[in-house]
Amino acid sequence: QVRLVESGGGLVQPGGSLRLSCVASGSIFSRNTMGWYRQAPGPQRDLVATITSSGSTNYADSVKGRFTISRDNAKNTVALQMNSLKPEDTAVYYCYIGAGARQYWGRGTHITVSS
């Protein structure tokens, strides 16, 4: 089993910045993808950004140029630096780690972008 714990959510004004962090613990497999997904009110959980253990990144078009994902393989952590936040970024953000059929999720952290 793998446990993921997110931190760093909260309320921020439009145009502001936040940094999310996630630490993974447990039976972590060496080659994996870590990342962030988000879910606004409704059933759909959308990709925000992912990063492989070799450092390859992938971003949703809506966050390119504003968000930056990074990871520390030695510490089993992944971070998401979010700049120029918009009201439409409001959602619950979930940390993710996966490799093939093995996928784990954090419990989520709320971000509200509002004036």
CORUR-V588261 format. One record per pair of residues at least 24 apart in sequence whose ideal C-beta (glycine too) atoms are under 7 Angstrom apart, sorted by sequence separation. I is the first residue (numbers start at 1). J is the second residue. D is the distance in whole Angstrom. If there is no record, write none. Layout:
BEGIN
i->{I & I}
j->{J & J}
d->{D & D}
END
This chain:
BEGIN
i->{2 & 89 & 1 & 2 & 1 & 2 & 87 & 51 & 86 & 87 & 85 & 49 & 48 & 36 & 35 & 34 & 35 & 34 & 36 & 48 & 28 & 45 & 40 & 25 & 40 & 24 & 39 & 23 & 38 & 39 & 23 & 38 & 22 & 38 & 39 & 21 & 22 & 38 & 36 & 37 & 21 & 36 & 20 & 36 & 37 & 19 & 20 & 36 & 19 & 35 & 19 & 34 & 34 & 18 & 17 & 32 & 33 & 17 & 32 & 33 & 18 & 32 & 17 & 31 & 15 & 16 & 15 & 29 & 14 & 14 & 12 & 14 & 20 & 22 & 24 & 29 & 9 & 22 & 6 & 6 & 20 & 4 & 4 & 18 & 2 & 14 & 4 & 6 & 9 & 4 & 5 & 8 & 9 & 10 & 11 & 12 & 14 & 2 & 4 & 6 & 7 & 9 & 13 & 6 & 11}
j->{26 & 113 & 26 & 27 & 27 & 28 & 113 & 78 & 113 & 114 & 113 & 80 & 80 & 69 & 69 & 71 & 78 & 78 & 80 & 93 & 76 & 94 & 90 & 76 & 91 & 76 & 91 & 76 & 91 & 92 & 77 & 92 & 77 & 93 & 94 & 77 & 78 & 94 & 93 & 94 & 79 & 94 & 79 & 95 & 96 & 79 & 80 & 96 & 80 & 96 & 81 & 96 & 97 & 82 & 82 & 97 & 98 & 83 & 98 & 99 & 85 & 99 & 85 & 99 & 84 & 85 & 85 & 99 & 85 & 86 & 85 & 87 & 93 & 95 & 97 & 102 & 93 & 106 & 93 & 95 & 109 & 95 & 97 & 111 & 97 & 113 & 104 & 106 & 109 & 105 & 106 & 109 & 110 & 111 & 112 & 113 & 115 & 104 & 106 & 108 & 109 & 111 & 115 & 109 & 114}
d->{4 & 5 & 5 & 6 & 6 & 6 & 5 & 7 & 6 & 6 & 5 & 6 & 7 & 7 & 7 & 6 & 7 & 4 & 5 & 7 & 6 & 7 & 7 & 7 & 4 & 4 & 6 & 6 & 4 & 5 & 5 & 7 & 6 & 5 & 7 & 6 & 5 & 7 & 6 & 5 & 5 & 7 & 7 & 6 & 6 & 6 & 4 & 7 & 7 & 5 & 5 & 7 & 5 & 5 & 6 & 5 & 6 & 5 & 6 & 7 & 7 & 4 & 7 & 6 & 6 & 5 & 7 & 5 & 6 & 6 & 6 & 6 & 6 & 3 & 5 & 7 & 7 & 6 & 7 & 5 & 7 & 5 & 6 & 6 & 6 & 6 & 6 & 5 & 3 & 7 & 6 & 7 & 5 & 7 & 5 & 6 & 6 & 4 & 4 & 7 & 7 & 5 & 5 & 4 & 7}
END
